[in-house]
Amino acid sequence: MINAIVMIHAESARIPETAQAVADIPGVSEVYSCAGDVDLIAVVRVRDHAQIAEVITGRINKVPGVTRTATHIAFQSFSSADVEAGFSLGE
């Protein structure tokens, strides 16, 4: 499974509609509206790199209201349980 985090800049008047349209795309597991440098963050989970291109460049970038994206491919995931286990002293 390939995970990608997509930072999305959107037209401010269309953020809710843009977020819902992105969330409805197959391969997009979550979309967050947020404060900061970007308007939306989408989490994409697909089986291979060809699907990443299809979902992001073929679908997300074409959603009305999306003005720009930046994609970050995840290499490894960590959860709080993983971090705690890594620092455990074998107790």
C-alpha positions, 0 to 999 in steps of 0.5 A, spaced: 500 500 500 502 506 498 500 512 502 501 519 500 499 526 503 496 531 498 497 538 500 491 542 497 490 550 495 483 551 494 479 557 492 477 560 499 469 561 497 469 553 494 473 550 500 467 545 503 465 543 496 472 542 493 473 538 500 467 533 498 469 532 491 476 530 493 473 526 498 469 522 493 475 520 489 476 513 489 483 512 493 482 518 497 481 516 504 481 522 508 480 530 507 482 535 512 480 542 512 486 546 516 489 552 518 496 554 515 499 554 509 494 550 505 487 549 505 486 542 505 490 535 506 488 529 503 490 522 505 491 518 498 492 510 499 493 506 493 496 499 491 501 502 486 505 508 483 501 508 477 494 509 481 498 515 485 498 519 478 491 517 476 488 519 483 492 526 484 494 528 477 488 525 473 483 527 478 484 531 484 488 536 480 482 537 476 477 538 481 473 545 481 476 549 486 483 546 486 488 551 484 495 547 486 497 541 490 504 538 493 504 531 494 508 527 499 509 520 499 510 516 505 515 511 506 514 508 513 508 509 518 509 510 525 503 510 531 504 512 538 504 504 540 510 503 535 513 509 538 512 507 545 514 500 544 521 503 541 522 507 547 520 501 552 525 498 556 522 491 556 518 492 562 
